[in-house]
Amino acid sequence: METIPPNYSRPIDGTIIDYARPKKLVEKNSTDFFTDHISCSLSDIKILSSKIVGNKVTIEYKYTFRAFNKTSFRWENYGFIQEFTFIKENGNWKIITSGDKKALF
């Protein structure tokens, strides 16, 4: 399993998938989050569903995200349901989208 390589860019179903946009989003979200939190971890990862169409697979999963809030000095737990879409190219699976968080629990 591989992630999006730095030089990856191609149209899939009319949408340009590239490396730069997800990288920028992750950097911004990480900066915003770690202004207030430290020491985070993921746990309880469970695949809820998967859908395979040709060389693409979409996986819906849930997980628990735990982080220490620097302001309140408390551990916080967040539950998420999210999707990832992968495409198989040249024998390797690559992440092409990480969908918005679909639900919080």
Secondary structure as a PSIPRED ss2 file (coil, helix, strand):
# PSIPRED VFORMAT (PSIPRED V4.0)

   1 M C   1.000  0.000  0.000
   2 E E   0.000  0.000  1.000
   3 T C   1.000  0.000  0.000
   4 I C   1.000  0.000  0.000
   5 P C   1.000  0.000  0.000
   6 P C   1.000  0.000  0.000
   7 N C   1.000  0.000  0.000
   8 Y C   1.000  0.000  0.000
   9 S E   0.000  0.000  1.000
  10 R E   0.000  0.000  1.000
  11 P E   0.000  0.000  1.000
  12 I E   0.000  0.000  1.000
  13 D C   1.000  0.000  0.000
  14 G C   1.000  0.000  0.000
  15 T E   0.000  0.000  1.000
  16 I E   0.000  0.000  1.000
  17 I E   0.000  0.000  1.000
  18 D E   0.000  0.000  1.000
  19 Y C   1.000  0.000  0.000
  20 A H   0.000  1.000  0.000
  21 R H   0.000  1.000  0.000
  22 P H   0.000  1.000  0.000
  23 K H   0.000  1.000  0.000
  24 K H   0.000  1.000  0.000
  25 L H   0.000  1.000  0.000
  26 V H   0.000  1.000  0.000
  27 E H   0.000  1.000  0.000
  28 K H   0.000  1.000  0.000
  29 N H   0.000  1.000  0.000
  30 S H   0.000  1.000  0.000
  31 T H   0.000  1.000  0.000
  32 D H   0.000  1.000  0.000
  33 F H   0.000  1.000  0.000
  34 F H   0.000  1.000  0.000
  35 T C   1.000  0.000  0.000
  36 D C   1.000  0.000  0.000
  37 H E   0.000  0.000  1.000
  38 I E   0.000  0.000  1.000
  39 S E   0.000  0.000  1.000
  40 C E   0.000  0.000  1.000
  41 S E   0.000  0.000  1.000
  42 L E   0.000  0.000  1.000
  43 S E   0.000  0.000  1.000
  44 D E   0.000  0.000  1.000
  45 I E   0.000  0.000  1.000
  46 K E   0.000  0.000  1.000
  47 I E   0.000  0.000  1.000
  48 L E   0.000  0.000  1.000
  49 S E   0.000  0.000  1.000
  50 S E   0.000  0.000  1.000
  51 K E   0.000  0.000  1.000
  52 I E   0.000  0.000  1.000
  53 V E   0.000  0.000  1.000
  54 G C   1.000  0.000  0.000
  55 N C   1.000  0.000  0.000
  56 K E   0.000  0.000  1.000
  57 V E   0.000  0.000  1.000
  58 T E   0.000  0.000  1.000
  59 I E   0.000  0.000  1.000
  60 E E   0.000  0.000  1.000
  61 Y E   0.000  0.000  1.000
  62 K E   0.000  0.000  1.000
  63 Y E   0.000  0.000  1.000
  64 T E   0.000  0.000  1.000
  65 F E   0.000  0.000  1.000
  66 R E   0.000  0.000  1.000
  67 A E   0.000  0.000  1.000
  68 F E   0.000  0.000  1.000
  69 N E   0.000  0.000  1.000
  70 K C   1.000  0.000  0.000
  71 T C   1.000  0.000  0.000
  72 S C   1.000  0.000  0.000
  73 F C   1.000  0.000  0.000
  74 R E   0.000  0.000  1.000
  75 W E   0.000  0.000  1.000
  76 E E   0.000  0.000  1.000
  77 N E   0.000  0.000  1.000
  78 Y E   0.000  0.000  1.000
  79 G E   0.000  0.000  1.000
  80 F E   0.000  0.000  1.000
  81 I E   0.000  0.000  1.000
  82 Q E   0.000  0.000  1.000
  83 E E   0.000  0.000  1.000
  84 F E   0.000  0.000  1.000
  85 T E   0.000  0.000  1.000
  86 F E   0.000  0.000  1.000
  87 I E   0.000  0.000  1.000
  88 K E   0.000  0.000  1.000
  89 E E   0.000  0.000  1.000
  90 N C   1.000  0.000  0.000
  91 G C   1.000  0.000  0.000
  92 N E   0.000  0.000  1.000
  93 W E   0.000  0.000  1.000
  94 K E   0.000  0.000  1.000
  95 I E   0.000  0.000  1.000
  96 I E   0.000  0.000  1.000
  97 T E   0.000  0.000  1.000
  98 S E   0.000  0.000  1.000
  99 G C   1.000  0.000  0.000
 100 D C   1.000  0.000  0.000
 101 K C   1.000  0.000  0.000
 102 K C   1.000  0.000  0.000
 103 A E   0.000  0.000  1.000
 104 L E   0.000  0.000  1.000
 105 F C   1.000  0.000  0.000
